[in-house]
């Protein structure tokens, strides 16, 4: 019991110091911060360019897909680089493991490509018209 209390006191001191630091920063920013409100204070400022239009615009899903693909393949690059650094130490087992890793990622890329995840621009839902026609036919058959 005595050993667990001696092991936890540095964590408790650290937690209290972090809380004290956060409170100090919040109080100092409130005390030293600017209190006047002007019209220009609430306007966005981007490198001296006056903003035009509404900031609430719709961004296409493809933008997020590109970001996700970048993260996925960026991580793949990091793993391949780490494997290349330790190539001789890992031997054939590391080589075959990397082949499996690259094969899985290649299959995922082909799957995304076949599903249309890499097709950018205007899209048409192919199955929508068929589903609507099936719903109309099913509704007409019940009468």
WOSUL-V520500 format. One record per helix or strand. SS is the DSSP state (helix for helix, strand for strand). FROM is the first residue (numbers start at 1). LEN is the number of residues. If there is no record, write none. Layout:
BEGIN
SS;FROM;LEN  SS;FROM;LEN
END
This chain:
BEGIN
helix;2;31  helix;39;4  strand;46;1  strand;49;1  helix;61;25  helix;87;29  helix;126;16
END
